[in-house]
């Protein structure tokens, strides 16, 4: 794990140079600015089997990734990966080669899932080359940031004040 003192790892998966695919790294960066207790937020350009090594030692892992399932842009999905398999259709492996769903399910088979693993998916609108999120995905990203802050608060039982407020 990137920081041995952290028990919570937030992984923003995606490519910031491919439109809405950058939503995971965008949220991870915003969370890093909060300097959250017992938490490390990182960006991963590619999901894959290496995620298992990345989350080793974490008690709670939160993964945020763009989805491309054909649903409405900005649609948010939440999965508790300890309780349910991830539908591959929501996290296709095209931009990451070996996607989040495949990594989580491989970890499940190998008994290498962390004690708690939450996945947030945000339906993207555009995955074309370029920097920046569509308005729908940006709105959803702000909602996910709040949800992740609550998840972290529930884990560490410490009040979390978002950066730039109060």
C-alpha positions in Angstrom: 0.0 0.0 0.0 1.3 3.5 -0.8 1.3 4.5 2.9 1.6 2.0 5.7 0.0 4.3 8.3 -3.2 4.5 6.2 -6.0 2.0 6.7 -8.2 3.5 3.9 -7.2 3.6 0.3 -9.1 5.5 -2.4 -8.2 4.6 -5.9 -9.3 6.8 -8.8 -9.0 4.7 -11.9 -8.9 6.3 -15.3 -7.1 8.4 -17.9 -7.4 12.2 -17.4 -6.6 12.8 -21.1 -9.7 10.9 -22.3 -12.6 13.1 -21.2 -14.9 11.5 -18.7 -12.6 8.5 -18.2 -10.6 11.0 -16.0 -13.4 11.2 -13.3 -11.6 8.7 -11.0 -8.3 10.6 -10.9 -10.2 13.9 -10.6 -12.0 12.8 -7.5 -8.8 11.2 -6.0 -7.0 14.6 -6.5 -9.8 16.4 -4.7 -9.7 13.9 -1.8 -5.9 14.3 -1.5 -6.5 18.1 -1.0 -8.6 17.2 2.1 -5.7 15.4 3.9 -8.0 12.9 5.3 -7.2 10.9 8.5 -5.8 7.4 7.9 -6.5 7.7 4.2 -4.4 7.7 1.0 -6.0 8.7 -2.3 -4.2 7.7 -5.5 -4.8 7.8 -9.2 -4.3 4.7 -11.3 -4.1 5.0 -15.1 -4.9 1.4 -15.5 -6.9 -1.1 -13.5 -5.6 -4.6 -13.5 -4.2 -7.4 -11.4 -1.8 -4.9 -9.9 -4.7 -3.5 -7.9 -4.4 -6.5 -5.6 -0.9 -5.4 -4.7 -1.9 -1.7 -4.4 -4.7 -2.4 -1.8 -2.7 -4.9 0.2 -2.9 -4.0 3.9 -5.9 -1.6 3.6 -9.0 -2.3 5.7 -11.2 -0.2 3.4 -10.7 0.3 -0.4 -12.8 2.7 -2.4 -12.5 2.5 -6.1 -13.9 5.2 -8.4 -14.1 4.6 -12.1 -16.0 5.8 -15.2 -18.6 3.5 -16.7 -19.6 3.1 -20.3 -22.8 1.0 -20.1 -25.0 3.1 -22.3 -27.0 4.6 -19.4 -27.5 8.3 -18.9 -24.3 10.4 -18.4 -23.7 11.1 -14.8 -25.6 8.0 -13.5 -24.0 6.8 -10.3 -23.7 3.1 -9.3 -22.5 1.8 -6.0 -21.3 -1.7 -5.3 -20.1 -3.5 -2.2 -17.7 -5.9 -3.8 -17.5 -8.1 -0.7 -21.2 -8.8 -1.1 -21.8 -8.9 -4.8 -19.9 -9.6 -8.0 -19.3 -6.6 -10.2 -21.1 -6.6 -13.5 -18.5 -6.5 -16.3 -20.9 -4.5 -18.5 -20.6 -1.5 -16.2 -16.8 -1.5 -16.2 -15.7 -2.6 -19.6 -12.0 -3.4 -20.0 -11.4 -1.5 -23.2 -9.5 1.6 -21.9 -7.8 -0.3 -19.1 -7.2 -3.6 -20.8 -7.9 -5.6 -17.6 -10.7 -3.6 -16.0 -11.9 -3.1 -12.4 -14.5 -5.8 -12.6 -11.9 -8.4 -13.8 -9.4 -7.3 -11.1 -12.0 -7.5 -8.3 -13.3 -10.9 -9.4 -9.8 -12.3 -9.8 -9.1 -11.1 -6.2 -12.3 -12.7 -5.1 -11.2 -16.1 -6.6 -7.7 -15.8 -5.1 -9.1 -14.7 -1.7 -7.3 -11.4 -1.9 -10.1 -8.9 -1.5 -9.6 -6.4 1.3 -11.9 -6.6 4.3 -14.1 -3.9 2.8 -14.2 -2.8 -0.8 -16.6 -0.2 -2.3 -16.8 0.6 -6.0 -18.4 3.8 -7.3 -19.0 4.0 -11.0 -20.1 7.1 -12.9 -21.5 6.8 -16.4 -19.5 8.8 -18.8 -20.6 10.9 -21.7 -17.4 11.3 -23.7 -14.3 9.2 -23.8 -12.6 11.1 -26.6 -9.1 12.6 -26.3 -9.1 15.8 -24.3 -9.0 17.1 -20.8 -12.1 17.9 -18.8 -15.3 16.2 -17.6 -18.7 16.7 -19.1 -21.1 18.7 -17.0 -23.1 15.6 -16.1 -20.0 13.7 -14.9 -18.7 16.8 -13.0 -21.9 17.1 -11.1 -21.8 13.3 -10.3 -18.2 13.6 -9.3 -19.0 16.2 -6.6 -21.8 13.9 -5.3 -19.4 10.9 -5.2 -16.8 13.0 -3.3 -19.4 13.6 -0.6 -20.3 10.0 -0.4 -16.6 8.9 -0.1 -16.1 11.5 2.7 -19.0 9.9 4.5 -17.6 6.4 3.9 -14.3 7.5 5.4 -16.0 9.2 8.3 -17.9 6.0 9.0 -14.7 4.0 9.0 -12.5 6.2 11.2 -15.3 7.9 13.2 -13.6 11.3 12.8 -15.4 14.3 11.6 -14.4 15.2 8.1 -14.6 18.8 6.9 -14.1 19.1 3.1 -11.3 21.3 1.9 -12.5 24.8 1.2 -15.4 24.7 3.6 -15.7 26.0 7.1 
